[in-house]
Amino acid sequence: MFELIWSFNSALAWLIGIYTFVHSMCMITRCLIRNFIRKPLDLTQRYGKGSWVVITGPTGGIGSEYCKQLAKQGFNLVLLGRNKQKLDDLEAELKRDHPQLKTKIVVADFGEDISPEFYEKLYDQMKDLDVSMLINNAAWLKITYFGDLPPAETLSRAKLNMGGPALLISFFINDFLKRATKTAIINISSLGSTFPFPYTADYSGSKRFLSLLSYYLHDNYGDKIDVQDLNPGVVTTKLGEYRDGPEAISPERCVKSSLRDLGQEFSTVPTVVHSLSGQFVHVLYRFCKPIYSNMFVNVVENAVMTNFYKENRDKIYGIE
């Protein structure tokens, strides 16, 4: 009996090992093709030169970089964000570098309202434009214990991170299906959607929602709409406090990789380093939880505690 159990466990371990190896090799092969062999498509030819791209959260980091690279390729831009002054500054910068660029500013705070009426008013400001691409980039991340978040803040983050993309897509999708040329939806997810990223419970959960929504859209509308589920790792933006390390990439590199794969690959990771590190962490989480905790969770925990100290040091030392 003992020998039978031992044989079964050994066979199971071998199967798990083979599956993990084959899965990793497939990911590495795709990663090498993506980064070193395959050429990007002509996006203006595919989606229409002079057509419009709607970008949420365009004033910093990844969103700003999408604006710069797409303006350079000949697309016009709808800048959809909550800070009018920052939107105006971005518009001025873009038009200075690209005098022929057309832009439209739409001011909205996705964290405040989730009603269909709110999104219908936004859509009405854009419905007469030939929109060929929607980039759901706006997000809100705070690295902390989930229990430390006020319920009102948790709700606002859910409205922004999940409600915003879903409702924008629901208003635009029928227009996209009627276009003579292809259209595109880029949903900025995260490697954190593939495993529980420490101290980002609601953020990781919302990114998982966005990835699953992308899968559905790709399966049902892939013949007319190029859907991209972009899963970057650490990007050097102001979104989160933890953004250091050799695996961190710039927004420029992240966006360049996204546009390189658009129309050719549905679910994509920007760089070789992100692909390999994501696969490594995923395997550790599933099969080596103690090592995962020591190598990964503790690093993020130190960042959380450092941030807590910075925010509360006056209270800690009794300084009024």
CORHU-V272257 format. One record per pair of residues at least 12 apart in sequence whose C-alpha atoms are under 10 Angstrom apart, sorted by sequence separation. I is the first residue (numbers start at 1). J is the second residue. D is the distance in whole Angstrom. If there is no record, write none. Layout:
<<I | J | D> <I | J | D>>
//
This chain:
<<55 | 67 | 8> <67 | 79 | 8> <79 | 91 | 8> <91 | 103 | 7> <173 | 185 | 9> <192 | 204 | 5> <193 | 205 | 7> <196 | 208 | 10> <215 | 227 | 8> <234 | 246 | 9> <235 | 247 | 9> <236 | 248 | 6> <237 | 249 | 9> <257 | 269 | 8> <258 | 270 | 6> <280 | 292 | 10> <284 | 296 | 10> <53 | 66 | 10> <54 | 67 | 10> <78 | 91 | 10> <91 | 104 | 9> <172 | 185 | 10> <190 | 203 | 9> <191 | 204 | 9> <192 | 205 | 9> <193 | 206 | 8> <194 | 207 | 9> <195 | 208 | 9> <214 | 227 | 7> <215 | 228 | 9> <234 | 247 | 7> <235 | 248 | 5> <236 | 249 | 6> <237 | 250 | 8> <257 | 270 | 5> <258 | 271 | 10> <53 | 67 | 9> <77 | 91 | 9> <91 | 105 | 8> <108 | 122 | 8> <189 | 203 | 10> <190 | 204 | 8> <192 | 206 | 10> <193 | 207 | 5> <194 | 208 | 7> <214 | 228 | 7> <215 | 229 | 8> <233 | 247 | 8> <234 | 248 | 5> <235 | 249 | 5> <236 | 250 | 5> <237 | 251 | 7> <256 | 270 | 8> <257 | 271 | 7> <281 | 295 | 9> <64 | 79 | 10> <107 | 122 | 9> <142 | 157 | 10> <189 | 204 | 9> <192 | 207 | 7> <193 | 208 | 5> <214 | 229 | 6> <233 | 248 | 7> <234 | 249 | 7> <235 | 250 | 6> <236 | 251 | 7> <254 | 269 | 9> <255 | 270 | 8> <281 | 296 | 8> <63 | 79 | 9> <106 | 122 | 7> <140 | 156 | 9> <141 | 157 | 8> <169 | 185 | 8> <190 | 206 | 10> <191 | 207 | 9> <192 | 208 | 8> <193 | 209 | 8> <213 | 229 | 9> <214 | 230 | 10> <232 | 248 | 10> <233 | 249 | 8> <234 | 250 | 9> <235 | 251 | 6> <236 | 252 | 10> <254 | 270 | 6> <53 | 70 | 8> <77 | 94 | 10> <87 | 104 | 10> <88 | 105 | 8> <106 | 123 | 10> <140 | 157 | 6> <189 | 206 | 8> <190 | 207 | 6> <191 | 208 | 9> <193 | 210 | 9> <194 | 211 | 9> <211 | 228 | 9> <212 | 229 | 9> <232 | 249 | 9> <234 | 251 | 10> <235 | 252 | 10> <253 | 270 | 8> <254 | 271 | 8> <52 | 70 | 10> <53 | 71 | 9> <87 | 105 | 7> <139 | 157 | 8> <140 | 158 | 9> <189 | 207 | 5> <190 | 208 | 8> <193 | 211 | 8> <211 | 229 | 6> <235 | 253 | 9> <236 | 254 | 10> <253 | 271 | 8> <52 | 71 | 10> <58 | 77 | 10> <87 | 106 | 9> <106 | 125 | 8> <139 | 158 | 9> <188 | 207 | 8> <189 | 208 | 7> <193 | 212 | 10> <210 | 229 | 8> <211 | 230 | 8> <232 | 251 | 10> <235 | 254 | 8> <58 | 78 | 9> <59 | 79 | 8> <87 | 107 | 8> <105 | 125 | 9> <106 | 126 | 9> <139 | 159 | 10> <140 | 160 | 7> <141 | 161 | 9> <165 | 185 | 10> <187 | 207 | 9> <189 | 209 | 9> <190 | 210 | 9> <210 | 230 | 10> <211 | 231 | 9> <234 | 254 | 10> <50 | 71 | 10> <58 | 79 | 6> <59 | 80 | 9> <84 | 105 | 8> <104 | 125 | 9> <105 | 126 | 10> <139 | 160 | 6> <140 | 161 | 7> <165 | 186 | 10> <189 | 210 | 6> <190 | 211 | 9> <233 | 254 | 9> <249 | 270 | 9> <52 | 74 | 10> <53 | 75 | 7> <54 | 76 | 9> <55 | 77 | 7> <56 | 78 | 8> <57 | 79 | 8> <58 | 80 | 7> <59 | 81 | 7> <68 | 90 | 10> <72 | 94 | 9> <84 | 106 | 8> <104 | 126 | 9> <138 | 160 | 7> <139 | 161 | 5> <165 | 187 | 8> <188 | 210 | 8> <189 | 211 | 6> <207 | 229 | 10> <232 | 254 | 7> <249 | 271 | 8> <50 | 73 | 9> <51 | 74 | 8> <52 | 75 | 6> <53 | 76 | 6> <54 | 77 | 6> <55 | 78 | 6> <56 | 79 | 7> <57 | 80 | 6> <58 | 81 | 7> <59 | 82 | 9> <67 | 90 | 9> <71 | 94 | 8> <83 | 106 | 10> <84 | 107 | 6> <138 | 161 | 7> <139 | 162 | 9> <165 | 188 | 10> <187 | 210 | 7> <188 | 211 | 9> <189 | 212 | 10> <231 | 254 | 10> <232 | 255 | 10> <49 | 73 | 8> <50 | 74 | 6> <51 | 75 | 6> <52 | 76 | 5> <53 | 77 | 5> <54 | 78 | 5> <55 | 79 | 6> <56 | 80 | 5> <57 | 81 | 5> <58 | 82 | 10> <59 | 83 | 9> <67 | 91 | 9> <71 | 95 | 9> <74 | 98 | 9> <76 | 100 | 9> <77 | 101 | 8> <78 | 102 | 9> <79 | 103 | 7> <80 | 104 | 8> <81 | 105 | 8> <82 | 106 | 8> <83 | 107 | 7> <84 | 108 | 9> <137 | 161 | 9> <138 | 162 | 10> <187 | 211 | 8> <207 | 231 | 9> <230 | 254 | 9> <247 | 271 | 9> <249 | 273 | 9> <49 | 74 | 6> <50 | 75 | 5> <51 | 76 | 6> <52 | 77 | 5> <53 | 78 | 6> <54 | 79 | 6> <55 | 80 | 6> <56 | 81 | 6> <57 | 82 | 8> <59 | 84 | 10> <68 | 93 | 9> <72 | 97 | 9> <76 | 101 | 6> <77 | 102 | 7> <78 | 103 | 6> <79 | 104 | 6> <80 | 105 | 6> <81 | 106 | 7> <82 | 107 | 5> <83 | 108 | 8> <104 | 129 | 10> <136 | 161 | 9> <139 | 164 | 9> <189 | 214 | 9> <230 | 255 | 10> <232 | 257 | 10> <247 | 272 | 10> <248 | 273 | 9> <249 | 274 | 9> <44 | 70 | 9> <48 | 74 | 9> <49 | 75 | 6> <50 | 76 | 6> <51 | 77 | 8> <52 | 78 | 7> <53 | 79 | 9> <54 | 80 | 7> <55 | 81 | 8> <56 | 82 | 9> <57 | 83 | 10> <59 | 85 | 10> <60 | 86 | 9> <64 | 90 | 8> <68 | 94 | 7> <71 | 97 | 9> <72 | 98 | 7> <74 | 100 | 9> <75 | 101 | 8> <76 | 102 | 5> <77 | 103 | 5> <78 | 104 | 5> <79 | 105 | 5> <80 | 106 | 5> <81 | 107 | 5> <82 | 108 | 5> <83 | 109 | 8> <136 | 162 | 10> <138 | 164 | 8> <139 | 165 | 10> <187 | 213 | 9> <188 | 214 | 10> <232 | 258 | 9> <247 | 273 | 6> <248 | 274 | 8> <43 | 70 | 9> <48 | 75 | 8> <49 | 76 | 9> <50 | 77 | 9> <59 | 86 | 6> <60 | 87 | 10> <67 | 94 | 8> <71 | 98 | 7> <74 | 101 | 8> <75 | 102 | 8> <76 | 103 | 6> <77 | 104 | 6> <78 | 105 | 6> <79 | 106 | 6> <80 | 107 | 6> <81 | 108 | 6> <82 | 109 | 5> <137 | 164 | 10> <138 | 165 | 9> <187 | 214 | 7> <230 | 257 | 9> <231 | 258 | 9> <246 | 273 | 9> <247 | 274 | 7> <47 | 75 | 9> <58 | 86 | 9> <59 | 87 | 6> <74 | 102 | 10> <75 | 103 | 10> <76 | 104 | 9> <77 | 105 | 9> <78 | 106 | 7> <79 | 107 | 8> <80 | 108 | 7> <81 | 109 | 7> <82 | 110 | 8> <110 | 138 | 9> <111 | 139 | 9> <136 | 164 | 8> <137 | 165 | 9> <161 | 189 | 10> <186 | 214 | 9> <230 | 258 | 7> <44 | 73 | 7> <58 | 87 | 8> <59 | 88 | 9> <68 | 97 | 9> <71 | 100 | 9> <72 | 101 | 9> <80 | 109 | 9> <81 | 110 | 9> <82 | 111 | 10> <110 | 139 | 9> <111 | 140 | 9> <136 | 165 | 6> <185 | 214 | 9> <229 | 258 | 9> <247 | 276 | 10> <43 | 73 | 8> <44 | 74 | 7> <57 | 87 | 10> <59 | 89 | 9> <60 | 90 | 9> <64 | 94 | 10> <68 | 98 | 9> <71 | 101 | 7> <80 | 110 | 10> <135 | 165 | 9> <136 | 166 | 9> <228 | 258 | 8> <247 | 277 | 8> <42 | 73 | 9> <43 | 74 | 9> <44 | 75 | 7> <59 | 90 | 6> <71 | 102 | 9> <134 | 165 | 9> <228 | 259 | 10> <230 | 261 | 10> <43 | 75 | 9> <58 | 90 | 8> <59 | 91 | 9> <71 | 103 | 10> <136 | 168 | 9> <185 | 217 | 9> <230 | 262 | 10> <135 | 168 | 10> <136 | 169 | 9> <185 | 218 | 9> <228 | 261 | 8> <229 | 262 | 10> <134 | 168 | 8> <135 | 169 | 10> <228 | 262 | 7> <134 | 169 | 8> <227 | 262 | 8> <228 | 263 | 8> <230 | 265 | 10> <226 | 262 | 7> <227 | 263 | 8> <228 | 264 | 9> <229 | 265 | 9> <230 | 266 | 8> <231 | 267 | 7> <232 | 268 | 8> <233 | 269 | 8> <194 | 231 | 9> <226 | 263 | 5> <227 | 264 | 10> <228 | 265 | 7> <229 | 266 | 6> <230 | 267 | 6> <231 | 268 | 6> <232 | 269 | 6> <233 | 270 | 8> <134 | 172 | 8> <184 | 222 | 10> <193 | 231 | 8> <225 | 263 | 9> <226 | 264 | 8> <227 | 265 | 9> <228 | 266 | 5> <229 | 267 | 5> <230 | 268 | 5> <231 | 269 | 5> <232 | 270 | 6> <233 | 271 | 9> <133 | 172 | 10> <134 | 173 | 10> <183 | 222 | 10> <189 | 228 | 10> <190 | 229 | 9> <191 | 230 | 9> <192 | 231 | 8> <226 | 265 | 9> <227 | 266 | 6> <228 | 267 | 6> <229 | 268 | 6> <230 | 269 | 6> <231 | 270 | 7> <232 | 271 | 8> <132 | 172 | 10> <182 | 222 | 10> <184 | 224 | 9> <185 | 225 | 7> <186 | 226 | 8> <187 | 227 | 8> <188 | 228 | 8> <189 | 229 | 6> <190 | 230 | 7> <191 | 231 | 5> <192 | 232 | 9> <200 | 240 | 10> <226 | 266 | 8> <227 | 267 | 8> <228 | 268 | 7> <229 | 269 | 9> <230 | 270 | 8> <233 | 273 | 9> <234 | 274 | 8> <131 | 172 | 9> <161 | 202 | 9> <162 | 203 | 10> <182 | 223 | 9> <183 | 224 | 7> <184 | 225 | 5> <185 | 226 | 6> <186 | 227 | 6> <187 | 228 | 6> <188 | 229 | 6> <189 | 230 | 5> <190 | 231 | 4> <191 | 232 | 6> <192 | 233 | 7> <222 | 263 | 10> <233 | 274 | 6> <80 | 122 | 9> <111 | 153 | 9> <114 | 156 | 9> <134 | 176 | 10> <161 | 203 | 8> <182 | 224 | 6> <183 | 225 | 5> <184 | 226 | 5> <185 | 227 | 5> <186 | 228 | 5> <187 | 229 | 5> <188 | 230 | 5> <189 | 231 | 5> <190 | 232 | 5> <191 | 233 | 5> <192 | 234 | 10> <232 | 274 | 7> <233 | 275 | 8> <111 | 154 | 10> <112 | 155 | 9> <113 | 156 | 8> <132 | 175 | 9> <133 | 176 | 9> <162 | 205 | 9> <163 | 206 | 9> <166 | 209 | 10> <181 | 224 | 8> <182 | 225 | 6> <183 | 226 | 6> <184 | 227 | 6> <185 | 228 | 6> <186 | 229 | 6> <187 | 230 | 6> <188 | 231 | 7> <189 | 232 | 7> <190 | 233 | 6> <191 | 234 | 9> <231 | 274 | 9> <232 | 275 | 9> <111 | 155 | 8> <112 | 156 | 6> <114 | 158 | 10> <115 | 159 | 10> <123 | 167 | 10> <127 | 171 | 9> <131 | 175 | 8> <132 | 176 | 7> <158 | 202 | 8> <161 | 205 | 10> <162 | 206 | 6> <166 | 210 | 8> <173 | 217 | 10> <177 | 221 | 8> <180 | 224 | 9> <181 | 225 | 9> <182 | 226 | 7> <183 | 227 | 9> <184 | 228 | 8> <185 | 229 | 9> <186 | 230 | 7> <187 | 231 | 9> <188 | 232 | 8> <189 | 233 | 10> <190 | 234 | 9> <222 | 266 | 9> <231 | 275 | 9> <233 | 277 | 8> <111 | 156 | 4> <112 | 157 | 9> <114 | 159 | 6> <119 | 164 | 8> <123 | 168 | 8> <127 | 172 | 8> <130 | 175 | 9> <131 | 176 | 8> <157 | 202 | 8> <158 | 203 | 8> <161 | 206 | 6> <162 | 207 | 8> <165 | 210 | 8> <176 | 221 | 10> <179 | 224 | 9> <233 | 278 | 7> <110 | 156 | 8> <111 | 157 | 6> <113 | 159 | 7> <114 | 160 | 8> <122 | 168 | 9> <126 | 172 | 9> <130 | 176 | 9> <157 | 203 | 8> <160 | 206 | 9> <161 | 207 | 8> <162 | 208 | 10> <177 | 223 | 9> <178 | 224 | 9> <179 | 225 | 10> <232 | 278 | 9> <78 | 125 | 10> <109 | 156 | 10> <110 | 157 | 9> <111 | 158 | 8> <112 | 159 | 7> <113 | 160 | 9> <120 | 167 | 9> <124 | 171 | 10> <132 | 179 | 8> <155 | 202 | 10> <158 | 205 | 10> <159 | 206 | 10> <162 | 209 | 7> <163 | 210 | 10> <166 | 213 | 8> <177 | 224 | 6> <231 | 278 | 10> <78 | 126 | 8> <110 | 158 | 10> <111 | 159 | 5> <112 | 160 | 8> <114 | 162 | 10> <115 | 163 | 9> <119 | 167 | 7> <120 | 168 | 9> <123 | 171 | 7> <127 | 175 | 8> <131 | 179 | 9> <154 | 202 | 8> <158 | 206 | 7> <161 | 209 | 9> <162 | 210 | 7> <165 | 213 | 9> <166 | 214 | 10> <169 | 217 | 10> <173 | 221 | 9> <176 | 224 | 8> <177 | 225 | 7> <218 | 266 | 7> <54 | 103 | 10> <110 | 159 | 6> <111 | 160 | 5> <114 | 163 | 6> <118 | 167 | 10> <119 | 168 | 7> <122 | 171 | 10> <123 | 172 | 8> <130 | 179 | 9> <132 | 181 | 8> <133 | 182 | 9> <134 | 183 | 8> <135 | 184 | 8> <136 | 185 | 8> <137 | 186 | 8> <138 | 187 | 10> <139 | 188 | 9> <154 | 203 | 10> <157 | 206 | 9> <161 | 210 | 8> <176 | 225 | 7> <218 | 267 | 10> <52 | 102 | 9> <53 | 103 | 9> <54 | 104 | 9> <56 | 106 | 10> <109 | 159 | 10> <110 | 160 | 5> <111 | 161 | 8> <113 | 163 | 9> <114 | 164 | 7> <132 | 182 | 7> <133 | 183 | 6> <134 | 184 | 6> <135 | 185 | 6> <136 | 186 | 6> <137 | 187 | 7> <138 | 188 | 8> <139 | 189 | 10> <50 | 101 | 9> <51 | 102 | 10> <52 | 103 | 9> <54 | 105 | 10> <78 | 129 | 9> <109 | 160 | 8> <110 | 161 | 8> <113 | 164 | 9> <116 | 167 | 8> <119 | 170 | 10> <120 | 171 | 7> <132 | 183 | 5> <133 | 184 | 5> <134 | 185 | 5> <135 | 186 | 5> <136 | 187 | 5> <137 | 188 | 5> <162 | 213 | 10> <215 | 266 | 8> <50 | 102 | 9> <52 | 104 | 9> <54 | 106 | 10> <56 | 108 | 10> <57 | 109 | 10> <110 | 162 | 10> <111 | 163 | 9> <115 | 167 | 9> <116 | 168 | 10> <119 | 171 | 8> <131 | 183 | 8> <132 | 184 | 6> <133 | 185 | 6> <134 | 186 | 6> <135 | 187 | 6> <136 | 188 | 6> <137 | 189 | 9> <147 | 199 | 10> <173 | 225 | 9> <214 | 266 | 9> <215 | 267 | 8> <76 | 129 | 10> <78 | 131 | 9> <110 | 163 | 8> <111 | 164 | 8> <114 | 167 | 8> <131 | 184 | 9> <132 | 185 | 9> <133 | 186 | 8> <134 | 187 | 8> <135 | 188 | 8> <136 | 189 | 9> <145 | 198 | 9> <146 | 199 | 7> <149 | 202 | 10> <214 | 267 | 9> <56 | 110 | 10> <76 | 130 | 10> <77 | 131 | 9> <110 | 164 | 6> <116 | 170 | 10> <143 | 197 | 10> <144 | 198 | 9> <145 | 199 | 5> <146 | 200 | 7> <147 | 201 | 10> <76 | 131 | 9> <109 | 164 | 9> <110 | 165 | 9> <116 | 171 | 9> <143 | 198 | 8> <144 | 199 | 5> <145 | 200 | 7> <146 | 201 | 6> <75 | 131 | 10> <76 | 132 | 10> <77 | 133 | 10> <78 | 134 | 9> <143 | 199 | 5> <144 | 200 | 7> <145 | 201 | 8> <146 | 202 | 7> <211 | 267 | 8> <75 | 132 | 9> <81 | 138 | 8> <142 | 199 | 8> <143 | 200 | 5> <144 | 201 | 9> <146 | 203 | 10> <242 | 299 | 9> <75 | 133 | 10> <80 | 138 | 9> <142 | 200 | 7> <143 | 201 | 9> <242 | 300 | 7> <141 | 200 | 7> <142 | 201 | 10> <143 | 202 | 10> <241 | 300 | 10> <242 | 301 | 10> <141 | 201 | 10> <142 | 202 | 9> <143 | 203 | 9> <242 | 302 | 10> <243 | 303 | 10> <141 | 202 | 9> <142 | 203 | 8> <242 | 303 | 6> <140 | 202 | 10> <141 | 203 | 6> <241 | 303 | 7> <242 | 304 | 8> <140 | 203 | 7> <141 | 204 | 9> <241 | 304 | 8> <139 | 203 | 8> <241 | 306 | 10> <242 | 307 | 10> <241 | 307 | 8> <139 | 206 | 9> <139 | 207 | 9> <66 | 135 | 9> <188 | 258 | 10> <66 | 137 | 10> <54 | 126 | 9> <63 | 135 | 8> <186 | 258 | 9> <63 | 136 | 9> <64 | 137 | 10> <186 | 259 | 10> <52 | 126 | 9> <63 | 137 | 6> <136 | 210 | 9> <62 | 137 | 7> <63 | 138 | 8> <53 | 129 | 10> <61 | 137 | 10> <62 | 138 | 9> <186 | 262 | 8> <52 | 129 | 7> <53 | 130 | 9> <54 | 131 | 7> <58 | 135 | 10> <185 | 262 | 9> <51 | 129 | 8> <52 | 130 | 6> <53 | 131 | 6> <54 | 132 | 8> <55 | 133 | 8> <56 | 134 | 8> <57 | 135 | 9> <58 | 136 | 10> <60 | 138 | 10> <184 | 262 | 8> <189 | 267 | 10> <191 | 269 | 8> <51 | 130 | 5> <52 | 131 | 4> <53 | 132 | 6> <54 | 133 | 6> <55 | 134 | 6> <56 | 135 | 6> <57 | 136 | 8> <58 | 137 | 8> <59 | 138 | 10> <184 | 263 | 8> <189 | 268 | 10> <190 | 269 | 9> <50 | 130 | 9> <51 | 131 | 6> <52 | 132 | 6> <53 | 133 | 5> <54 | 134 | 5> <55 | 135 | 5> <56 | 136 | 6> <57 | 137 | 6> <58 | 138 | 8> <183 | 263 | 9> <186 | 266 | 10> <187 | 267 | 10> <189 | 269 | 10> <50 | 131 | 10> <51 | 132 | 6> <52 | 133 | 7> <53 | 134 | 6> <54 | 135 | 6> <55 | 136 | 6> <56 | 137 | 5> <57 | 138 | 4> <182 | 263 | 9> <48 | 130 | 9> <50 | 132 | 9> <51 | 133 | 8> <52 | 134 | 9> <53 | 135 | 7> <54 | 136 | 8> <55 | 137 | 7> <56 | 138 | 5> <57 | 139 | 7> <48 | 131 | 9> <49 | 132 | 10> <55 | 138 | 8> <56 | 139 | 9> <191 | 274 | 8> <195 | 278 | 9> <47 | 131 | 9> <48 | 132 | 7> <191 | 275 | 9> <194 | 278 | 8> <197 | 281 | 10> <47 | 132 | 6> <194 | 279 | 9> <46 | 132 | 10> <47 | 133 | 8> <191 | 277 | 9> <192 | 278 | 9> <195 | 281 | 8> <196 | 282 | 9> <191 | 278 | 6> <194 | 281 | 10> <195 | 282 | 6> <44 | 132 | 10> <190 | 278 | 10> <191 | 279 | 9> <194 | 282 | 7> <195 | 283 | 10> <196 | 285 | 9> <191 | 281 | 10> <192 | 282 | 10> <195 | 285 | 7> <191 | 282 | 9> <195 | 286 | 9> <133 | 225 | 9> <132 | 225 | 9> <133 | 226 | 9> <134 | 227 | 10> <135 | 228 | 9> <133 | 227 | 10> <198 | 293 | 9> <143 | 239 | 10> <141 | 238 | 10> <142 | 239 | 8> <143 | 240 | 7> <141 | 239 | 6> <142 | 240 | 6> <143 | 241 | 7> <198 | 296 | 8> <199 | 297 | 9> <140 | 239 | 7> <141 | 240 | 6> <142 | 241 | 8> <143 | 242 | 8> <197 | 296 | 9> <198 | 297 | 6> <139 | 239 | 8> <140 | 240 | 9> <141 | 241 | 9> <142 | 242 | 10> <197 | 297 | 8> <198 | 298 | 9> <138 | 239 | 10> <196 | 297 | 10> <198 | 299 | 9> <199 | 300 | 8> <198 | 300 | 7> <199 | 301 | 8> <197 | 300 | 9> <198 | 301 | 8> <199 | 304 | 8> <198 | 304 | 10> <56 | 164 | 9> <56 | 165 | 9> <56 | 168 | 10> <54 | 168 | 10> <63 | 188 | 10> <62 | 188 | 9> <53 | 183 | 10> <53 | 184 | 9> <54 | 185 | 10> <55 | 186 | 10> <47 | 179 | 9> <48 | 180 | 9> <53 | 185 | 10> <47 | 180 | 9> <48 | 181 | 7> <47 | 181 | 6> <48 | 182 | 8> <46 | 181 | 7> <47 | 182 | 5> <48 | 183 | 9> <45 | 181 | 9> <46 | 182 | 6> <47 | 183 | 6> <45 | 182 | 10> <46 | 183 | 8> <47 | 184 | 8> <46 | 184 | 10> <43 | 182 | 10> <43 | 183 | 10> <43 | 184 | 10> <144 | 300 | 10> <145 | 301 | 10> <143 | 300 | 8> <144 | 301 | 9> <143 | 301 | 9> <144 | 303 | 9> <145 | 304 | 9> <143 | 303 | 8> <144 | 304 | 6> <143 | 304 | 6> <144 | 305 | 9> <142 | 304 | 10> <144 | 307 | 9> <143 | 307 | 9> <144 | 308 | 9> <62 | 235 | 8> <61 | 235 | 9> <62 | 236 | 9> <61 | 236 | 8> <62 | 237 | 7> <61 | 237 | 5> <60 | 237 | 8> <61 | 238 | 7> <62 | 239 | 10> <47 | 225 | 10> <60 | 238 | 8> <61 | 239 | 8> <47 | 226 | 10> <60 | 239 | 9> <69 | 252 | 9> <68 | 252 | 9> <65 | 250 | 10> <66 | 251 | 9> <70 | 255 | 10> <65 | 251 | 6> <66 | 252 | 8> <69 | 255 | 8> <70 | 256 | 10> <64 | 251 | 8> <65 | 252 | 6> <68 | 255 | 10> <69 | 256 | 8> <62 | 250 | 9> <63 | 251 | 8> <64 | 252 | 9> <65 | 253 | 9> <66 | 254 | 9> <67 | 255 | 10> <61 | 250 | 8> <62 | 251 | 5> <63 | 252 | 10> <65 | 254 | 9> <66 | 255 | 6> <70 | 259 | 9> <61 | 251 | 6> <62 | 252 | 7> <65 | 255 | 7> <66 | 256 | 8> <69 | 259 | 9> <60 | 251 | 9> <61 | 252 | 8> <62 | 253 | 9> <64 | 255 | 10> <65 | 256 | 9> <62 | 254 | 7> <63 | 255 | 9> <66 | 258 | 9> <61 | 254 | 10> <62 | 255 | 7> <66 | 259 | 9> <61 | 255 | 10> <40 | 256 | 10> <43 | 259 | 8> <47 | 263 | 10> <40 | 257 | 9> <42 | 259 | 10> <43 | 260 | 9> <46 | 263 | 9> <40 | 258 | 10> <41 | 259 | 8> <42 | 260 | 10> <40 | 259 | 7> <41 | 260 | 7> <43 | 262 | 8> <40 | 260 | 5> <41 | 261 | 8> <42 | 262 | 10> <43 | 263 | 9> <39 | 260 | 7> <40 | 261 | 6> <41 | 262 | 8> <42 | 263 | 10> <35 | 257 | 8> <38 | 260 | 9> <39 | 261 | 9> <40 | 262 | 8> <41 | 263 | 7> <34 | 257 | 9> <38 | 261 | 9> <40 | 263 | 9> <41 | 264 | 8> <40 | 264 | 8> <35 | 260 | 9> <39 | 264 | 10> <34 | 260 | 8> <35 | 261 | 9> <38 | 264 | 9> <34 | 261 | 7> <34 | 264 | 9> <34 | 265 | 9> <34 | 268 | 9> <30 | 265 | 10> <34 | 269 | 9> <35 | 270 | 8> <34 | 270 | 9> <35 | 271 | 7> <36 | 272 | 10> <31 | 268 | 9> <34 | 271 | 9> <35 | 272 | 7> <30 | 268 | 9> <31 | 269 | 8> <34 | 272 | 9> <31 | 270 | 9> <32 | 271 | 9> <31 | 271 | 8> <32 | 272 | 7> <31 | 272 | 6> <30 | 272 | 10> <31 | 273 | 10> <31 | 274 | 10> <32 | 275 | 10> <28 | 272 | 8> <31 | 275 | 7> <27 | 272 | 10> <30 | 275 | 10> <31 | 276 | 9> <28 | 275 | 7> <27 | 275 | 8> <28 | 276 | 7> <27 | 276 | 8> <24 | 275 | 10> <28 | 279 | 9> <24 | 276 | 8> <27 | 279 | 8> <24 | 279 | 7> <23 | 279 | 9> <24 | 280 | 9> <20 | 279 | 10> <24 | 283 | 9> <20 | 283 | 8> <16 | 287 | 10>>
//
